[in-house]
Amino acid sequence: MRTFFPSDSCKESQLNAINPQSWLQVERGKLSKLSSSHTNSSSIESFIKVPEPPILPFFKPIDYVEVLAQIHEEMESCSPQERSTLYLLQFQIFRGLGETKLMRRSLRSAWQRAGTVHEKLVFGAWLRYEKQGEELIADLLATCNKCAQEFGPVDVSQLQVEVNGCSKETVVMNGDKSLKNVNFKIGDEIIVCDRQKIASLSAPFHAMLNGYFTESSSQDIDLSENNISPLGMRTIGEFSITGSLSEVHPDLLLEILVFSNKFCCERLKDACDRKLASLVCTKDDAVEFMEYAIEQNSPVLAASCLQVFLHELPDCLNDERVVEIFSHADRQQRSIMVGQASFSLYCLLSEVAMNLDPRSDKTVCFLEQLIESAETDREKLLAFHQLGCVRLLRKEYDEAEGLFEKAVSLGHVYSIAGLARLGYLKGHKLCSYEKLSSVISSVNPLGWMYQERSLYCEGDKRSEDLEKATELDPTLSYPYMYRAASLMMKQNVQAALAEINRVLGFKLALECMELRFCLYLAIEDYKAAIRDVQAILTLSPDYRMFEGRVAASHLRTLVREHVGSWTTADCWMQLYDRWSSVDDIGSLSVIYQMLESGGAKGVLYFRQSLLLLRLNCPDAAMRSLELARRHASSEHERLVYEGWILYDTGHCEEGLRKAEESIKISRSFEAFFLKAYALADSSLDSSCSSTVISLLENALKCPSDNLRKGQALNNLGSVLVDCGKLDSAADCYINALKIRHTRAHQGLARVHFLKNDKATAYVEMTNLIEKAKNNASAYEKRSEYCDRDLTKADLEMVTRIDPLRVYPYRYRAAVLMDSRKEKEAIAELSRAIAFKADLHLLHLRAAFHEHVGDVLAALRDCRAALSVDPNHQEMLELRSRVNSHEP
């Protein structure tokens, strides 16, 4: 879900516990010192409160590896029509794990392997929805003569509709053979038609004109009471001869469509259906025609209308007419509208509606339709759980309870968290605790189970559960936030900050940044507070604090009054200090401040984008790059930013072309630097290294600041190392360090290592660890330059700083395996796999299972790993080998 899914607190009194009014009501520049905060924990408590974690509307199986493996196995034997739905379920699992890239890859696979036009429509629309705001990329690709309409309009005329028309060579049963024509009277007009051609349109016409009815021997037949106009009947007569409809007004087509349905003229109906479908252009057209499509069972027209609606997501869901169509469709109407893809459609609509407003009536209606569309148990449990979450938000507790119970009965254990939360709201705290305890004792427990149970106990028991939650799943934010707030209540400020910094060291969660901002306010550290709120605004310019009640920008204005002003020179000095100490959040804050004071905004937004990429915030980075392009001071600068936009979105060759265009206008550092980057990435030929070296050397000859020159020297050193020019590489790294590019220590360490000077390499990495604020990667790299005991200590430190880095788990598991501690080795991998769907972890565990002879477990991990990367060659080979051992 792309927006925050808000939660209800367990206690109504806690919903509004964070009260910023004492802060907001103070006159700007006259903020009281909050000195009582240091001695009065109750005043801190009124300011710093952590809301309970939400019950997330996600599919969260107990063993996601097992479910991924089952889905992969089903894909190997299912029909093409079933494959897209399986990819959708795979998508739901990855969403529950928070794996955004894997989610989008599953959606893309569903779109690529869609077995029907309807599935193509739905998944294409979903991918477009996920790529909102990327219109600029399509425009830039167009300037490179490349079409980016990857998920463009689907030709709905490809939709296959079974047409059961009479043969044109009809047999005359009782008709008058002398009557070649038939005259249809409509009002005062006579329309002459070929009798046998009209008879061939349908079985009813054939029986009327050639059977035992009076009309079979009549020259004249009155059709005045059949709601067809003379023009309409003439058009039908022409169609009976030509088999096609010429240019016909839409109103007349609708008239003929109704008539063709009444007289079962399937070929005529299909022609009308397709002709009308080609005329649907706007949302208003689609609203009008969808009603006819459903009434007249016209699937091609319905598909065309559906495509228009989906193309305008999410805006079309603000139109009550559209919502009405989707909300009240019965099974037959859904079949006409979207064929067999009802579940996929309502999954998409439900997600869009929840992102707009999870409490809205339309969200409820779409989820109710999702339940009706669900066919398998996995689909049903997802639909029941999602609607249960929405009912809980709407405080419709009895309905929510019934839905969670249905989800649990179908095997969705995570829905017990919903039942426990409801029980607590109804005053059954002990019962909620016991529910979670029962789950924990009956399955391999997961972090969320202990996190949820912690809400229903106090004191040491709560602390123990939250520690266990973090141990099992360090990605959960709530335990860190709760511990930090609790420590602050006990006036242990440094421990509170250290606790929230633990999670912010590897997960830049806005709610954690907000809590740290509040901690700094409480101790009146306004410089740190302004840093955090400016970083928050960089990540999310419209972010609102205190449960959405206060704009972060307003709080920033208030805090700003208590921080001294910096000149432009001060800002640059601060930026150098933070950049060199690898303080990315601090650097973001400085750039935010510099942007306010004017100057070369294009360059600053570009710097901002580099930091955001380093912090693993690709969407925010792209937004900054687009702003850099918009504020470029010259055409050659604009071309560079366009090149980076294309490069960062995977269009390497087009990015290279933009760099070359920029260089033709003006030889600049950034243009050469971009070209070197893009060329190194787009060419598999090792001979291009000399060209990349030349480009980086040209870049260094151009004017630029030391921040970027340090990066260029560092990159040049890396290329020279790859070419075996170790002394030249060392010179580059040393020169980069002279201008405070701290990361160059890592490159220099590599040079020493390649020169067989492991001790000096270790010292270089120690220097980096001491200087860098974010140093998990430095510890990981240093571990390669020491003996096993020190390696183990460094990798344990990596896991403490950033538990999402997978190499330490793999290393420890390999050491255990070498020591013939197979169970411990598998357990080491399993503890990371529990919260991170990583190909390398799954691959290694599969190999371990194969080694110990557990063929079924090895095959399960192979299949799950191939869900993460279906084309991984080593994984495919391992699965093939394991398959040969399967009984």
Salt bridges, closest charged atoms under 4 A:
ASP8 OD1 - LYS395 NZ 3.39
GLU27 OE1 - LYS30 NZ 3.47
GLU45 OE2 - LYS49 NZ 3.40
GLU73 OE1 - ARG863 NH1 3.40
GLU74 OE1 - ARG378 NH2 2.81
GLU76 OE2 - HIS72 ND1 3.90
GLU76 OE2 - ARG879 NH1 2.27
GLU130 OE1 - ARG2 NH2 3.57
GLU130 OE1 - ARG104 NE 3.49
GLU134 OE1 - LYS131 NZ 3.65
GLU150 OE2 - ARG108 NH1 2.30
GLU189 OE1 - ARG234 NH2 2.69
ASP194 OD2 - LYS180 NZ 3.49
GLU247 OE2 - LYS275 NZ 3.97
ASP251 OD2 - HIS249 ND1 3.81
ASP270 OD2 - ARG274 NE 2.97
ASP284 OD1 - ARG321 NH2 2.64
ASP319 OD2 - LYS283 NZ 3.22
ASP319 OD2 - ARG321 NH2 2.87
GLU324 OE2 - HIS328 ND1 3.23
GLU351 OE1 - ARG95 NH1 2.33
ASP361 OD1 - ARG394 NH1 3.05
GLU368 OE2 - ARG391 NH2 2.94
GLU372 OE1 - ARG334 NH1 3.22
GLU396 OE1 - ARG391 NH1 2.57
GLU396 OE2 - ARG394 NE 2.97
ASP398 OD1 - LYS426 NZ 3.24
GLU401 OE1 - LYS426 NZ 2.87
GLU452 OE1 - ARG421 NH2 2.84
GLU458 OE2 - LYS429 NZ 3.08
ASP465 OD2 - ARG453 NE 2.87
GLU467 OE2 - ARG483 NE 3.70
GLU471 OE2 - LYS468 NZ 3.45
GLU499 OE2 - ARG483 NE 2.77
GLU499 OE2 - ARG502 NH1 3.00
GLU524 OE2 - HIS38 NE2 3.92
ASP532 OD2 - ARG516 NE 2.73
ASP532 OD1 - ARG531 NE 3.05
GLU547 OE1 - ARG549 NH1 3.56
GLU561 OE2 - ARG28 NH2 2.89
ASP577 OD1 - ARG740 NH2 2.60
ASP584 OD1 - ARG614 NH1 2.91
GLU596 OE2 - ARG556 NH1 2.65
GLU635 OE2 - ARG638 NH2 3.73
GLU642 OE2 - ARG629 NE 2.86
GLU642 OE2 - ARG638 NH1 2.66
GLU642 OE1 - LYS658 NZ 3.05
GLU654 OE2 - LYS146 NZ 3.56
GLU660 OE2 - LYS675 NZ 3.83
GLU670 OE2 - ARG708 NE 2.86
ASP705 OD2 - ARG607 NH2 1.86
ASP722 OD1 - ARG750 NH2 3.12
ASP727 OD1 - LYS755 NZ 2.57
GLU764 OE1 - HIS745 ND1 2.67
GLU780 OE1 - ARG805 NE 3.05
GLU784 OE1 - LYS781 NZ 3.38
ASP794 OD1 - ARG782 NH2 2.77
GLU796 OE2 - ARG812 NE 3.79
GLU828 OE2 - ARG812 NE 2.81
GLU828 OE2 - ARG831 NH2 3.13
GLU850 OE2 - ARG881 NE 2.79
ASP861 OD2 - ARG845 NE 2.79
ASP861 OD2 - HIS849 NE2 3.71
ASP861 OD1 - ARG860 NE 3.12
